[in-house]
Amino acid sequence: MEKCYFKLVLAGHIDHGKSTLLGRLLFETKSLPKQKITEIKTASKALGKDMDFAFLTDQLKEERENQMTLDTAQAFFRSRARNYAIIDAPGHVELIKNMITGASQAQAAILVIDVPEGMKEQTTRHASIIGLLGIKQLIVILNKMDLADYKKQPFKEVKDKILDFLAGLNIKPAAVIPVCARSGANVSRKSSLMRWYKGPCLLKALNSLRLKNPGNKKPLRFPAQDIYEINGERIIAGKVVSGVLKCGQKITLLPSLLEAKISAIKIFGESPKKAEAGKNIGIILSEPLPIKRGDIIVDKSSGVRLNDRFKGEVFWWSKEPLRINERVDLRCASQQVRCVIEKIKKRIDPSTLEVIEKNAAGLKINETGMVVIKTETPIVVEKFDFIEDLGRFVLERNFNPEGAGIIT
C-alpha cells in the first residue's frame, strides 16, 4: 500500500458542518486517542449536548460556545491507502485570510454545503479561492441530509447549482456526495438511508485522489531561505521547489548571475548526492558567493530570465482598497520587492464570478482582480501552472498581508 502525506483543505460557509465532518472522519478512522474522545464527551455534556464531533477541531472555548471555527486547524488521519493532513479552514467572511492561508498549502479540497440552506455567498467565494489557488481536485459534500429526510431531490437541486458554478471556474469535482456528518452516513461507508446514491463514500473518494507531481522533470529552482555558518561551512538552506539538485552541478545565482558548483548537500546530518523537488535541504557551494535570502539558484543551462512586469490574478481581503499605482510589498517564495499595480484589467465578484468593472481604479475587500504588476527590481517568477511556488505571491502593507494571487 502506498503511504504518503496528502494535504487537504476543508472549506465552506459558516455552520455548514465542516468541523463536524472532520471530527466524524477522525473518529471513524480511529485517529483519536481515548482520552481525547472522553474530553469531547465531557465538553459536550457541559454545554447540554450529545457528543459534538466539531469539538475535536474547534479547540478554543470561544469556538465551542459560539459554534464557529476562528482559525485554521490541522488534523491527521490514516486510511488504508495513505496518510492525510486535513486543514479545517474558518467559514466566516471576516476570516477569509485564514482560509486562504490554509488552502494555499493543500493538494486537494473538500467543499461542504448544507443541503437545506443550499449555496451561500461564502460557499461560492471559497470555491473561487480554491480555483484561484489552482486546486483542481475537489470533493463536494452536501451535508445535513438528515434535515432533508435523506431524499434525492433536495440533493439534486443543490448539486446542479454547485456543478454549474464550478464549471465557470473550470473545476470538475471528483465526487458530489450526500452526507450526514453528525450520524456518519456516507463518511467512511455507504449508508442504507440513501440507496439512490450510487457514488463512493467520502473516504473512498479521498483515496481515489491523485498525488501531485513533485516537479522533478522541471528546471531547477532553489530559493534561498537562510544562510548559516556551521563549523566553518557556509550552508544555504531552502526548499527545492522544482527540478533536481545534484552534487557537482553547475548553477547560476539570480539576480547576480554569478556562477558556482554544488559541493555538498546536507539533510539532517546526511550528505546525499542529490535532492529532488519538495525537499528541504542545505547546500554548500564551491565558491563563497555573496548570497542572501531571496536569491534563486537555477541550473546554469536553464536559461531563466528575470522579470519586472507580469500579469496575475489577485484576491484582496483588506478593508482598505488596493489602488492603482500604490506602492506595496510583494513576496514570492523567499523574494521580497516593492511593486505597484499598473493596471486592474477586470474587477470581479468571486461569489458570483460577475465582472464588476473593467479597467478599474482599485480593488475592494473580498474582490478578485486581473492585474498587471510592475516590480521595482527584477525577480524570478513563473506561471503558476508551471512552478507553483514561484507562481504565487502575497501583497503586503506595513508587513501585513492584505492580498494574495497567482501569476498567469
N, C-alpha and C positions, 0 to 999 in steps of 0.2 A: 504494500500500500504506500502511495506517495504521501509523504509528510511535508508540510510546508507552513509558512506563516502568511496567511491571507488576510489582508485588512479590508474591512467593510465599514461603511458609514450608514447609520440608521437615521433616516430623515423623515420629515413630515410636519404637519400642523400640530400646534399645541393640543394636548389632551386627546390625540387620536390613537394613543396606546403604544407608542414606541418603547417606553421603558418597561411596560408590562410584557410586551412581546419579547424583549431581550431577557427579562427575568425568567419568563417561562422557558425560553430556549436554553438558558444556563441550567435551569432546574432539570429539564428533561434530558439533557446530555450529561447529567451528573457531574457538572463542572463546579459545584459548590460544596464546601465543607459543611458538615452537620451543624457546627456552631453558628455558621452564617444563616442557615435556614431557621435555626432556633431564634436568633436575634431578630430576624424579619417577622417571625410569627409574634414575638413579644411586642415589637414596634407597631404592628398592625392592630393587635388586640388593644394596645393603649389608646389607639385612635378610634376604637369601636368598629374595626373592620375585620373581614376574613383575611386570610393571608394575601397580601398585596404584593405581587411579583415586581411591581415598579420600584419598591423599596430596595431591591437588590442593587439597583444602579443609582437611584436618587438618594444618595447617602446623606446629604445635608438636611438638618432638621427643618430648615425653611422650605426645602423642596418637598419633604414629606407632608408638611402641613398645608402647603399651597398646591400640591399635586402638579408641580412644574419643574422640569429639568432646567437648571441655571447654567450649567457648564458642560463641556464635553466630558464624557466618562468612558474609559476603556475597560472592556471586559474580555475574557479569554475563554474559549471552549474548544473542544476537540470532537470531531466526528470520525467515522471510520476512514474517511478519505483524506482529511488534512486538519491542521491546526488553524484556528481563526483568532484574529483580534478584531473586535467589533466596537466601533465608536458610536456612542449614543449622543447625537447632536441635539441641542435645545431647539424647540419648535417656535419659541416666541419671537415675534418680529423684532423686538429690541435687542435680541441676542444673535442677529444674523452673522456677525463677525465670528462668533464662536462656532456656528455651524460651518462656515467656510473653512475655518482652521481645521476642523475635524475632517471635512470632506476632501481637503487637499491631500490628505495622507492615504486615501483609500484607493483600492483597485476596483472596487465594485460598490454598489449602493442598494439599500433596501428602502423603498418609499412606502410609508404607511398611511393609509387613508381610512377614516371612519366611514363605514358604508351608510349609516343613517344620515350623517352630516354631509357626506359627499366631498368633492374637491373644494378646498378653501384657498384663499389668497396665498397663504404660506405654503400650501401644498405645491402650487404651481411655481412659486418663487424658488422653493427648494429644488424642484425639478429643473428649473432653468440654471441654477447654480451647478447642479450635477452635470448638466450639459456643457456649461461654460468650462468646467474643470476637466472636460474630456473623459468623463466616466461613462463608458458605453455599456458596461454590464450592469443591468438594473433588474431587480425583482420588485414587483409591486405587490404589496399586501393590502387587501381590502378587509379591514379588521371590524370587530364587533358584529359579526354575522349573527350572533345570538339575538341582538336587538332587531334584526331583520328576519327573525324566525327561520334562519338558515335557508331562505328561499333564493332561487336563481335570479329572478327578475331584478331585485334591487342591486344585486352583484353585477348583472349585465349592464345596467344603466350607468353605473359608476365606471365600470371597466371601459365601456365605449368612449366615455368622455375623456378619461385619462390617456387612453391609447391615441385619441385624436390630438391631444395636446402634445404628447411625447413625439408624435410624428413630425410636428413643427420644429422639434429640436433634433431631428434625425436620430432618435433613440427608439429602438425596438426592444422592449423588455424581454428578458429570458423567460419570465413567467408572470402571470397575474393570478394570485392565489387568494381564495376566500378563507378567512381565518377567524377564530375566536381565541385571542391570546389569553384571556382570563381562564378559559377551560382547557386550552391546549389543542383545540380542534385544528387539524391540518398543519400543526407546527412540526412535530417530529414524526408523525404518522398520519395517514389518511383517516378522515373522520366519516363514520357511517351516517352522520347527520346531513351530509351534503353529497349524496351518491351521484347527483347530477354533474358534479365537478370531476373531470377526467384527467386533470393535470397532476403534477407532483406536489407533495407536501413541501414546506419551506426548507427543511433540512436536505431533502433530496435535490431541490433546485439549487441550493447553495453549493452542494458537492459537484454539480454539473458545470459551474462557472470555470472559466479558463484562467490559468496563471498568466500574468503579464509577461511578455517577452522582456528579458533583462536588458536587452540592447547591446549584447556583446559584439554583434556584427556591425554596429555603427561606429563612426570615427571616435577616437579617444577625446574625452572631455573630463578634466580633473580640476574642479575649482579648489583653490587653496583656502582652507578654513582657519588654520592656525599654524604658526611656526614655533618649534620648540628646540631648545639646546639641551641635549641629554648626553652626558659622558663625552663631551667634545664633538658630538654629531649634531648636525642641523637637520631636524626632521620636519617635513612638511606634511601636516595632517589634513585629510579631506576624504571625500567620497568620490569614487569613480562613477560618474553619472552615465557614462556610455563608453563603449569600446572595451578594450583590454589593455592593461598597462603591464609591461614586461621589463625585467632587468636587462640592461644593455640597450634599451630602446632610445632612439634619438627623439628629443622633444623640443618644442618651441614654447617659450613663456610669453603669454599675452597679458597686457598690451605692449610690453617692452621689445618683443621679437628676439629676445636673447635665446641662445640655444645651449643645450647640455644633453647628458645621457642619464638614464635612471641607474644609479649604482646599487641601490638596495630597496627592498620593500619590507615594511615592518607591520605585522599584525599580531598584537598582544604577545610580543616577545619572540614571535616566529619570524623567519625570513624566507617567505615563499618566492618563487621565481616569477610569478605573475599574479595579477589581481583583476577580476572581471567586474563588469558593471554591477553596481549595487553594494560593493564592498567599501567599508570604511577602513582606511589604511593610513600608514605613514610612509613617506618615501624620502630617500636621500639622493641628491643629485651629484653628478661628477664635478660640477663647478659651483662655487659659492655665490649663486646669483642673488641679486637684491630683490628677493621675492617677498610679497606681502599678502595679507588676507585680501581676497577678491581677485587675485591674479588667476588666470586659467592656463593649465598645462594641456597642450594638444600634441598629437603626433606631428613630427616635422613635415611629413609628406601630405598632411590632410588638407592644406591649402585654405584653412578657415580665415575669414576676414572679420575685421571689427566693424561695428555699425553704430551710427549715432542717430538714426531715424528708422522707425519701423511702425507697422500697423498692429493694433491689438484690440481686444475686447475687454472692457473693464466693468466690474461690478463695484458700485460706490455705496458704502454704508454709513458714511459720516453725515451728521445733521447739517454740517457746514458744506455747501455745494463745492464741487470741483469746477473751477473756471478756466476758460481758455487762456493760455499763456501764463498761468500761475506757476510759480516755481515750487516743485515738491521733490521729495526724495524717492528714488526708485531702487528697490532691492530685487536682484535676480541672482539666484543661488547665493554665493558669498559676496557678490559685487554690490556696491552701493554708489549711486551717482545722482546728481541733481538733474532734473529734467523739466520740460514744460509739455503740456498737451497742446500741440499746434492746431489740432482740428478735432471736432467731435462730429463725425460724418452722420451718425444716427444716434438718437436718444430713444431708448427702448424701455417699456414697462415689462419686466421679466415675468410678472404674474399673468400677463395676457399675451405677451410677445408682440404687442402693438407698438409700431413706430410712432413715438410721441412727436418727434421733431427731427428734421434733417438740418445739418449744418448748425448745430445748437451752440449756444454760448456757454453752457455748463451742464453738469450732471447733478441731480438732486439725490437725496437719500433713497436707497434701495432701487436705483435705476442702473441700467446697463447702457454702455456706450461703445460704439465702434469708433476708435480713435486713431490719431497719428501722434506718436510720441517722439520728441526730439531731446536727446541727452546732451549734457554739456561736454562730455568727453566720450569717445567711442568705447563700447563694451562688446562682449561676446554674447550674442543671443541666437536662438534657433527657433524655428517654428515649433509650436507646442506639440503638434502631431508627429514631429521628428525626434526631438530630445526634450522630454517634459521638464526636466529640472532647469534647463536654460530657456524654456519657453513659457514659464510662468513668472509673475512678478507681483510685488506688493508696492503700493503707493503710500507714503507716509508724510505727515506734517508734524514737526516738532517731536520726532521719534514715535509718534502714534500711528499705527496702521489704520488707514481710512478707506482703502480700496484695494482690490486685487484683480488680476487679469491674466490673460494668456496672449501670446504673440501669434498673430495669424499670418 
